[in-house]
Amino acid sequence: MNDSQLIAVLASIVLQASPLIIAVCGEIMTERSGVVNLSLDGTMLMSAMTGFVVGLRTDNYWLGFLAAAVVGMIFAGIVALGSIRLGQSQVAIGFVLALLGDDLSAFLGQNYTRMSGAVVPKAGIPLLKDLPVVGPLFFDQNIVVYFAIVLVFVTWWWLNRTQAGLQLRGAGERPTAAFARGVNVNRVRYLYTILGGALVGIAGAAYSLNVKIGWSDGHVRGFGWIALAIVIFGGWSPIRGAFGALLFGATKALATVLQRAFPEVSVVAFNALPWLLMILVLLAVGSDYTERFITAMPHSWQRPLRRVLRVSPPMALGTAFHEG
């Protein structure tokens, strides 16, 4: 593989990881507020189908993204309403919605399979796209990739450098203390659950309008669960989450290369590689062996290693908050 081919593969990884990055950022904001939205897989399937169909009917991919965002907001709003207002299990509601979105997308999208529709065009940034290496990777892409990159840093800044982000983290870590300081905890949870759902919806449409162009039954099945796993792997940090999405994209690319190199091996074995890697990573970040490995390192290494390898969820994640 020569240099130009390698750069092309790396650019493809960035392109394919961008929808996952968007979904991960959305779910991070939701979970940092204290709400678990397990409906991601069904949401992404429904939004991928809706975005493609609306884009096909209107010949406008912007309207496709808008419709997909509304789908994501509806699914997330049901999770928020059921858990906050009705006091039901967030996990149960999200899981049921994931199954519902899967079946509903297959039923409503059955007349639109394997059709051509609106596609997000490539939009290289003048001058920047001509830079060595980084130009083709990050600046000769399209609006979805640029949005994903900007979203990572905006999400990090919002969570860590703004008063609103402090309130968001307070709602997910210590809701009682946040409420005592005047934060309307449940309003914050509604807001960021629905906002996160909108981003997950956009991520679904990003697949059908930009990466896996078109629609078919189960078009992006499993990617919602991968996004949830990456949130955990990334320690609820958008920057680490983006790295996890790129790592997943790299393993998908590696599986394709290995499949071409060893055609006698079943394609199922190579397709399972990204999933196996994700399981191993999740086991590693939550294992006692990881802590033993860290303590065996020189003392000056232990703190940075612990920050990278050990993750802990928001303290109030998945718990209901009752005002008063």
N, C-alpha and C positions, 0 to 999 in steps of 0.2 A: 504493500500500500504506500503510494507516494504522498508527498505533503499536501497536495491539492485534494486528494481523496480523503485524507485524514481530516482536513478542515471541513470538507463537505459532510462527513459523518458527524463531527462535533456540532456543526450548525444544525444538522437534523435532530440531534439530541436536544439542543436548546429549544427548537421548534416544538418537538413532541412533549417536552416537559412543561411548556408554558401553561397549558390548561390545568395541569396538576398544581402548579405553583399558585394559580388564581384560586383554585378550590381550597388549597391548604391555608392560604391567607384568610379566606372567608371563615373556615372552620376554626382557625386559631382565635379570631376575634369572638366568635360565638362561645367557644369553650373558656376563653379567658374571662368572659362575663359570668361563667358558672353554669352554662347550659350545654348539654351533650346532644348534638344533632346527628343521630345515626341514620338519617334518611338519605345520606349523600349519594349512595349508589342509585337508588330509585330517582332521586332528584336529577342526577346527571343524565340518566337515560331519558327521562321525560323532557328535560330541557334540550338535550341533543336533538330529539325528535321534533320538538316544537320549534326550535330555532331553525332547523333545516326546512321544515314545511313552510314556515312563515317567510323565510328567505326565498324559497322556491316560488311561492304564490305571489310575492310582491317584487321579486327580483331585487331585493334590498337586504344585504346582510346585516345592516344596522338594526332594522326592524326585527330581524331574526334574533339578534342578541338581546334586544329589549324584551321580546316575548319570552325568551329563555330566562331572563332575570326575573320577570313576573312569576313564572312557574316556580323558580327557586324561592321567591319570597312567600308564595302560598304554602309550599311544603314546610318551610321554616316557621311560618306563622302558625301553622297547625301544631307544630312541636311546642312553640312558645305558649300558645293559648292552652293547650292540653296540660302542660306541666305547671305553668305559673298560675293560670286562672282556675283550672279544674283540679289541680293537684295530682295529676296522674303521672305515671312513670315516664320520664324522658326517654329512657332506653326502649321501653315497650312501644311507645308511640313512633319513635324513629324507625325501629325495626319493621313495624307494620307498614309504614310509609315507603320504606325501601322496597318491600315486596310489592306493594301496590303500584309504585312507579314503574317497576320492571314490567309487570303484566299490562298496565295501562298503556305504556309506550308501545309495546308490541301490538296491542289491539288497535290503537288510534293511528299508528304509523304503518299499518300493514299495506296500505295502498300507495305508499311512497318509497318502498324499498328499491334500492339500486337505481335511483333516478339522479340525474344531474341537476344541480340548482345553483344558488348564489355561492360564491367563493370569495374569501377574503384575499384581496390582491397583495402581491409583494410590494413593499414600499421602502426601498433602501434610503437611508439618510445621506444626502450629498456630503462629500468630503470624508465623513466618518466611516462610511462603508468601504473606503479605499485604504483604511489603515491596515497594516499587516496583522494577520491572525484575528485580532479582536473585531476588525471591521466586518469580515464575513460572518463571524459568530454572532455578534450582537447588533450590528447596525445595518445589515443587509437582509432584514427579515420583514415582518409585517406588523400591523398595529397591535395584534394580539400579543406578540412577543414583547413589544415595547411596553404595553400596558402591564404585563406580568412583572417585568423588571422594575418599573416604577412603583408598582403596587407593593412589592417586597419592602422597599425602603420607606415608602409612605406609611405602611402598616407598622414597621418598627418604630419610626419617628412618632406616630400617633400613640402607640402603646407606652413609649418610654420617655417622651419629651413634652407631652401636653397634659393639661389639667383633665381634659375629657378622658384621656388614656389612663390617668391615675384613678379616676372614678370607675372606669371599666375594670381595671385590675382589682380594685377594691371590692366590686360586686362579686368577683369570682374567688377572691381570696378570703376576705373577712367582711361579709355582707352586713353583719350586725354593726361593726365599727363604721363601715361606710354610711350606713343609714343614720347612725348617731351624728355623723358629720354633715348630714343634710342631703345625701345622695338618695335619689329615688331608685332603689336597687332593681325593682321589678321593671320599671320603665327602661332602665339601662339594658336589662336582659332582653326585653322585647326588641329594642332598637338594634342591638348587635346580633341577635339571632336572625332577624329579618335581613339585615345588611349582609351578614355572612351567607345567608341563603341566596341572596341575589348574586353574590360572587360565584357561588357554586353553580347556579344556573348559567351564568356567563361561561363558566368553565366547560359545562356540558355542550353548549353551542359552539365553543371554540374547537371541540373535536369534530363535530359534523360539518362545520363551515370552514375549517382551516387545516386540521391534521388528518383525521380519517373522514375525508370529505364524502358526504352522502349519508344515507340512513339504511340500516338493516336491523333485524331483531337482535337485541342484545349487543348493540353497536359498541357501547363503552362499558359493558357489564364488568364489574370488578374494580373499576378505577375509583369509584367512590370509597370502597373499603381500603384501597391503597392510600388514598388521600388521608383517611382517618389514621392509618398506621404511620404515615409520614409526619402527621401532627405530633404523635407520641415520640417518634424517633427524633424529631426536631426540638423536643423539649418545649413545645408551645412557643417557639421563636420563629418569626417569619424568615429570617436569614438562614437558620439551620434547616428550616422546612424547605426552602428553595434548594438548598444543597441536597437534601434527601430526594426531592423530585428529580433533580439532575442525575443523581446516582441511580435512581430507578430507570430513567431514560437510557443511561449508559448500559445498564445490564440488559435492557431490551435490545439495544444495538449489538451488544456482545452476543446475545442469543442468535441474532440474525447472521452474524459473521460465522459463528460456530456451526450453524445449520448448513451454511454453504460449504464450509470446510469439511464437514463430516455428514454427507448426505445419507449415509447408511443408518445413522442414528435417528430414532423417532423424533419428529418435530415437537411432540409433547414434552420430551425431556428438556429441550432447550427453552421452550415457552414457560416451563416451570421455574427456571433459574431466578427471574426477578422476584417471584413470590417466596422462594426459599430464602433468598438473601434478606428479604424484608422480615421474615420470621426470625432468622438468626440475629439480625440487628435488634429487634424488639426484645428477644430473650437476653441479649447481651446487656442492654441498657437497664434491664430490670433484675439482673442476676447478682447474687452475692459474690460470684467469681469475679465480677467486674470490680467490686470494691476491694477484693483481695489483691487483684492485679494493681489497682491504684496504690494501695498501701505498701506494696512491694517496690514501688518506684522511689527514686530520690525525693526527699521532702519538698524540694523546690518545684518538682513536677506535679505533685499531688493535687494542688488546687486547680491548675488549669485542666488537668486530666479529668478531675471530678466534674468540672463545669461542662466539659465536652461529653463525657461518657455517662454521667448520671443525670436522670431527668425525674422531675416530680410534677404531678398535675396541680392545677389550681386547687387550693385547699377546700373550697366549697363547690367544686365541680360536681354537677349532677344532683345537688341538694336543693330543696325548695326553701324559699325565704318568705316568712310571714311577717308583714309589717305590724308594729305595735305590739 
